[in-house]
Amino acid sequence: MAFEEYQGAMFSTKWRSSERKYGVIIEEDVKIPMPDGVKLSCDVFRPDSNEKFPAILSVHCYHQSGQTGPIKPTAISTAQWRHPGQERTNASLESGDPMFFARRGYIHVVCNVRGTGKSEGKWDFVGPKEVQDVYDSIEWAAIQPWCNGDVAMFGVSYFAWIQLFVAALNPPHLKTIFCPWGATDFYRDLFYRGGIPAYMWPIGWSQTSLVYANARPENHCKNELGEEGYYKAIADLLEQDDIRMVPEIVQVLKNPEAGANPFIVDFLLHPLYDKFWEERTVNYETINIPAYIGACWANFGIHLRGAFRSWEKLNVPKKMIIGPPIYLDRPLYQLQHEAVRWFDHWLRGIETGIMDEPAVRLFIMGTGEWKEATDWPLPETKWTPFYLHEEGLLSEHEFWSNEGSDSFHDSPWMRGNLRYSTPPLVENTEVTGPITLKLYASTNDKDIHWIVSLLEVDPEGNERLLTKGWLKGSHRNMDVENSKPWEPFHFHNKPEDLTPGEIYEFDISLVSTGNLFKAGSRIVLKISCVDDEPTNPLELIATGSLKRQSVSRITLYRNGDHPSCLLLPITKGNILQTFMSGGKFPG
């Protein structure tokens, strides 16, 4: 090949991706007709050529022009998240750069879903109507004069999760999806983590990104319950102490029809895993096209669990990437060479070497390096129980005779917690994979909102949050058939109140992490009933859990009869386990 033919391409000595060689034609506000007469609005970016090309569809509920404007990428601003409305957060700019794709011989169609932007109709948040619209948009793109009949999808977050839902419908012309950073079970991944209402992100999202996009939500609950039933259900919510003490929720419930508020009301009026949430959970059994999935470690409050679920349940050619805990810069651009390699392989039959590389790539925190693997969880994983002991000790050592219990208070006047820490590590110890906490506990209340955090504490005492887990005590019943020793799975459909004073077993799944704990650092488990103050936007997404307003004393049992322990996935080190002395001789 001549030197010029490699311009703008990624290549090795054995393969190359499509090079940059086309000018770009842009068509704005192109209308896509739906079978019911509604028209969706899209922008089309295509090569300046009379040839026919594969199409890439990206669909979203956000402001359209911002997706493709010439904005310099940057990180998501914490200030923007804490003070919405002062400036538009760039978090929703997730379509990728259409100019990049079009210059390399792909048509990029960026489309607003029904009921957002200039698209007509009512917004059906990842519901059956929205998913069917995307199906119809794929088939529309495939028969346009500029398309060769092959269609892919691309994007992260909203752009990603909708891909998996529509892939389950098997549109005839959809050949592959590129969908990292995508939640796949909206009850468990985002809105009711562990069964606990997580209100902060949905409300903040509705008041920023959805407002800018002129989102006009369908009012599902009003349709289901009728006018009288709808307002009675809202009034009942406002009588609940836990709800009426949150001003942001009260404001929504007192104005349920305003702006994007019907979206929030729908979420609040479906507190259990029911048909509403089933429709918003990916059905992997019917997906039969190749998929590129992933997330980053800091996304434990929204997308990370979905990536690992997709890896487990997708029975198709697939690749997974789990990146550093910093998300991606916005507007999105960082995976576009990788996406072109993927699309070249699956849409054009070009040998790009992408399927010869390891299927799983993980950035291991604390190393600054990537780890490659063939499967997840990693084959070398050794799940090791770390028991909760007196004086806040976290150790592999089993319980001594006559060990006891620890207690803390949770109330609007005192939000207590318990912490358990290993001694300073002697060995560099890599923890990569799913984590489970088994607790034996009682309370004088009828429920508990368990919120647990895994922390790394360095030799200077600086703390870093790695991941979290959640469980509403009344939702403790497990789906044993779908649970694994390292990852419990709960029904969330038939809550059972706790009997005050009775000891219960709680199995709490922490979202997977991947971190090298260096010698001298400590592994710390924090057990609480409320979220800690976030330090960045991604931690903020993982907060907003509803607080209980009752006064409770919670007792955690840790002895031979009630062996509370943390099951950690050790993938390197910990050969001699932790040393009670921290590896130092007594002074």
N, C-alpha and C positions, 0 to 999 in steps of 0.2 A: 504494500500500500504506500502511496505517496504521503509525504509528511503532512500535506494540507488536509488529508482525509481524517487525521486524528484530532483535528482542532475541536476542543470542547467535549471530547469523549474521555471516558475513563477506560484504561486499557492495561494489559499486562503483556508479557511476551507471547502469550497463547490466545488471548481473546481481547475483544474491544466491545464497547457499547456504542450505541448510535451517536454519531458526531453532530455537532451544530452546523447546519447548512441551509436552513430555510429562513426566509423572512416570515413575518407574522401578520395575519389578517384578524382583526378583532370585530366581533359583532355583539352589540350590547342589547340587553332586554329582549332576547329572542324568546318567543312564547312556545311552550311545549303543551299541547292540548291533552287533557286527561279524558278518559271515557265519559265522565259525568259532566263535562263541559267546563270545568275549572281549567285555567291556564297557569302554568308555572313559568316563572321568569328566570332566564339563564343568560350568561355571557359565554360566548364561544370564541375560543382562541385556536386558530388553525394555521397550518403552514401555508405560505403563499405559493400554492402550486395547484395544478389541475389533477394531481394524483389523488387516489383515495388512501386514507390512513386509518389506523386504529384510533379509537376514541377512549378518552379517560374521563369518567364522570365523577364529579365531587359535589356532594349535596350537603346543605347546611341550613340553619335557622337564623343566621346572623346578618349583619349589615353587608350588603353585597360588594359595593365598590371598595371597601376596606380590604377585602380578601385579596384583591389583585392589584392594589395601588402600589406605586413605587416607594414603599416605606422601608427604611433601613431596619433590618432585624435587630431585636434586642431582647433581653430577658423580660419576663413578666414582672412588673413593679409591685412591690409589697404595698407601697403607698396608695397605688390605684385600687388595690383590693380593700384596703382599710377605709378608704374614703371614696366610695363609688359616686360618680356623678361629677367630680371635679375635673376629670379627664377620662376619656374612653380608654379602658384597659385594652391592651393589644392581645389578650389571651385568646380571643376568638378567631384570630387570623391564621387559619389552619388549612387552607386549600392547597398550599404550595404555590410555586411561581409558574403560571401557565405559559409564560414566554419561554421558560426553560424547556418544557415539554414540546411546545409547538416548533421551536427551532430544531428539534431533533426528530421531527416527523410524527408527532402525536397531536391529535385534536384534544384540547382540554375544555370540557364543558363544566362550568361552575354554576350551580343552580340553587335557588332558594326553595325550600320545601313549602308545601301548601300552608297558607296562613301566615307567612313571614315575608318581609321585604315587599317586592312588587308582585309576588305570587298570590293568586286569588285563593279564596276559601278560608277555612278555619284550621288552625294548627293542631295536629294530632301527634303529640310528642311520642315519637318512636312507636306509634300505634299502628294497627293494621292498615288504615287508610294511607298513612305516610309511607309505609313500606311498599304498599302496592303502587303508589305514585312513582317511587324510585324504579320499581320493576318496569313500569310503563315508560319512564324516561329512558331507561337503557334500550328498550326496544325501539323507541323513537329515534335515538341517536344512531342505532345500527342501520337504519334505512335512509339516512340522510345522504345526499349526493356526495358529500365529502368523506364519508366513512366506508371502510372496507367490510363492515359487518362484525368486526371484533371490538368488544367493549371491555374495559377494565374500570376499576374504581380506585381512588386514592384519597388520602387525607388522614389526619389524626383526630382524636377526641370525637366530637359529634360526627365529623366526616368519616371516622373509623367505625364507630359502633353501628351506624346505619348500614354499613357494608355487610356486616355479618347477618343482620336481619334479612336483608334482601337476598343475599346469597342462599339463604334457606328456602327461598321460593323458586330458585333455579331459573332465572330468566334465560331463554335460549342463547342469547348473544353475549352474556356475561362470562368471560373466560378466566378471570382471576381478580383477586382483590389484594390491595396493599393497605392494611388497616391496623398499624400499631397504635397504642394508646387508645384502646376502646373497651369501655365497660360492656358487660354482656348480660348482667342480671341486675336490673336497676333497683330492685328492692334491697338486695344484699350488698351491692357494690357501692351504693351512694345514698339512697334516701332513707333506708332503715338498716344501717350497719349493725349486725347482731340483733336486729329487731328494735333498736333504739332510734327514734326519729332524729334525723340529722337535718335540721332546718336551715342552717346558716348559708350553705352554698346555694341551695335552690332559691332562697329568697334573694340573696345577693345577685345571683345570675339573672333572675327575672327582672330586677330593678336596674340592671346595667345592660348586658348583652341583648336581652330580649326587647327591652325598651327601644334601644337603638335600631333594632331590626323590625320594629313595628309588628311584633308578634301578636297574633290574635287567636288565643287558644280556644279549642273546643272545650265546652263545659261538660265533661263526661258525667260528673256526679249529678248535676242538675238533670241531665238526660235520663240517668238511671233512677233517681229518687223522685223526680217531679218537683215542682216549685215548693210545695209545702214540706215534703220530706227533706229537701235540700237545706232549707233554712232551719229546720228543726235539728238536723245533724250538725250544722254549724253552731247553733246555740248550745247544743250538748257539749261540743268541743270547748266552747268558751267557759263552760262550768268546771272544766277539769283544772285543778290547781297548777299542774305542770305546764299546761298550755297558757293559761291566762296571766302567768307571770313573765311571759316573753313578749315584750312590746312589739317586736317585729311580726310575730305571728298574729297577735291581736289586731294589729293594723290591717293585715291581709283579711282576716276573718270578718272584720267589720266593713270591709269594702270588697266583697268576694267577686264582684263582676268587673272591677276596675282593671284596666291594662292587662298585664299577664297574670293577675291574681287567680283566675280560674285554674291555671296550671298548678299553683301552690295548694289550692283547696282540694284539687283532685288527689294530690299526694297525701295531704293530711287526713282525708276521709277514707283512705285505704291503708289502715295501719297494719293489716295482716297480709300475708302472701296469698292473694286471691287471683281471680281471672284477670283483673286489671294489670297485675304484675306479671302473670304468666305470659300475657301478650307482649310484655316488654322484657322477656327473657329469651335469649337466642336458642333456637332449636337446631342443635348441631347435627342431628341425625340425617338431615336432608341436604347438608352442604356437600358438594362434590367437586369444587374447583380449588385450585391452589391458593394458599393464603399466606401472606407475610404479616406476622403479628408482633406484639411487643409492648413495652412501656419503659418507665424508668423507676428506680427504687423509691424515689420520693413521692410517687403517685399512689401510695398505699391507701389514700382516702377516696380514690375514684377509679383508676384504670388498671392498677397493677394486678389485682386479683383476677380480673377478666382475661389478662394475657395468659396466665397460667391455666385458667379454665379452658381457654381456647386451645392451648397446646395439648391438654389432656383429651379433649373431646373431639377435635378435628381429625378425621381419618382421611386426610388428603395430603398431597405434597405441601410441606410447610416449612417456614423458617421463623425463628423467634429471636428478637434482640431486646435485651434489658439494659438500659443505658445508665449513665451517671445520675445522681439524684438532683438534677437541675432542670428537668423537662427539656424542651427545645426552644431555641430563640423564635420569636414571632415578629413578622410573618414567617411561617414555616418554610424552610428551604433545605435543611441539613440532610434529609434522606433522599434527595431527588436523584442523585447519581445512582444510589442503590435501587431506587424505584425504576429507573430506566433500564438498569441491568435486569431487573425482575421482569419488566414488561417486554424487553427485547427477547428474553428467553421464552416466555409463555405466549406472547402475541405474534412474534415474528420468527421464532425458531432460530434466533441468533445465539451462537455459543458464547455466553458471557462468563462462564465459569461459576456462576452464582450457586448452582445446585451441587457443585463439587466441594463447596466449602462446608464446614460443620454447621449443622442445623440450628444449634443454639449458641448464642454469644451473650455473655454476661459481663458487665463491667463490675468488678469486685471493689466495693468501697474500701478505702484504706490502703489500696495498692496503686491506684492510678492506672491499672492495667485490665485487659480483657481476659476472660477465660472462655474457652470453647468446649462444647460438649455435644453429645449425640442425643441426649434425652434430658427430660426434667420430670421429677427431681433428679439431681445428679446421681449417677450410679454409685459413686463412692460415698454417698451420704451415710453417716452413722448417727441415727437419732439417739441422743444421750439424755437421760433424765437428770435434771438439776433440781434438788429438793429444797424446799423453803424451810429454813431453820430459825431457831431463836436468835435474837440479837441481829436480825436482818441478814443472815448468812444465806447465800445461794451456793449450793455445793452438790457434787455428784455423790457425796457420802450419804448413805441412807440414814434414817432417823435413829437417834439414840433412844434408849428406853425412857419412858416418862416425859417425852416432849409434849408440848401443849398447844397453845393457840395465841393469836395476836388479834387485836381489835382496833377499829377506828370508827369515827363518827362521820355521818354524812347528813347535812342539813343546810338550809339557807344561811345559817349562822356559823357553820363549821364544816368545811369540806376537807375531810382528812384523807390520808392515804397510807399505804405501807410500801416500804422499799426493801428489796433483797438484793444483795450484791455479792459477787464472787470476790475472793481476795485478789490482789494484783496478779495478773496472769504471768506465768513464767515462760510459756510458749506462745509464739504467734499462733492464733487460733482462728481459723476461717469458719464462719457460720453462714451457710448458704442453703436456703430452702424454706419449706413450710414449718411453722412453729406452732405448738399447742401448749396451752396452760391448763392443767387440771387442778381445780380448786374445790376444796371441801369447806363449806361456809354456811353460816346461819345469820339471820337478821331478826330484829323485832318488828320489821315492816313486812308488807306483802309482796315487795318486789325490790330488785337491785338493778342498777345500771352499771354493769361492769365495764370499765375502760382501762385497759392495760397497755403499758408501753415498754418497749425494749430499748434500752439506752446503752451507749458506750461512754464511759468516763475515763478520760486520759489521766496520766500520772499527775498532771497539774490540777485535776479536779474539774476540767471543762467537760460539760455534758453534750452529747449529740443524740438526738432522737433518730432511731433507725426505722421503727415500724410500730404499729398499734394493733390491738384487737378489741372487739366489742361483743357484749352479750347482755341482753335483757333477761334477768333471772327467770321471769315467767315464761320465757321462750326457750327454756333449757332442753326441751325434748328433742332428741336427735333422730335424724333419719339414718338409722344404722346401716341400711342397705347402701346408701350413697356416701357414708363416712369412711375415712381411712384412719389408721392409727395415728398418722401425723396431721390429719385435717378433718375435724368433725364437721358435719353438715346438719343444720337445724331446719325443721319444718317451717317454723314461723307462721303457723296457721291455726293453732289451738292453744292459746296461752293458758297457763295454770298458775294462779297466785301461789306465793310461798306461804307456808304456815309459820308464823313467828316462833322462833326458837328451834325449829327443826333444821337438822343438818342436811344439806343437799350437795350433790356432786354437779359441778359446772365444768363443761369442756369448752374452752374459749380458743378459737382459732385466731392467731396473729397473722397478718398478711406477710407473705414470704419476704425475706431480706437476703442480702449478700454482702457480707462485711468481714474484713480481716481485723480482728481484735489483736493489736500488737502487744508484745510483752510489756508489762507494766500498767496496762489498761485494765479496766474492770467491766464485766458484763452485769448490767443492772436491770432488774425488773421492778416496775412501779405499778401498783394496783390502786385504782381510784374509782370514783363514780362520776367524775367530771373531766372535761378536757383541760389540758394545760394551755397556757397562752402560746399561740403560734409565733414562730420567728420568721416565717417566710410564707409566700402565697400557697405553696403546696401543703405545708402543715396546716394552713388556714382551712383548706378544703376538707381536711380530715378532722376538723373540729365542728362545733355547732351541735353537739349532741344534747338532746333535751335533758335538763336536770330535774331530778325528783325534788319536790318541795316538802316532803314529809321529813320528820326527824327520825333518824335510824342509827342504831349501833350495829355494826357488822363485825362478825367474828370469823376469822379464817383459822381452820384447824390444820395442824401439821404434825402428824405423828404416825405410828405404824398402822393404826386403824383408818386414818384419814391422810393418805400420803400425797399431799399437795405438791406438785412438781411442774417444772417447765421443761418441755421436751425440745431440745435444741438440735438442729441439723448440723453436725460437725462434718466439714468436708476437708479439713486440713489441720494438722496439729492436735493438741490435747491428747497426746499419746500417753503421758503420765497423769493426765487430768490436772485439776487445779491443786495448788499447795495451800493448806491452811495458813502456813507461815508467809505466803507470798514469795517463797523462795529465798528468804533471808534468815540468817542465824539470829537468834535472840540477842539483843544488845546487853 
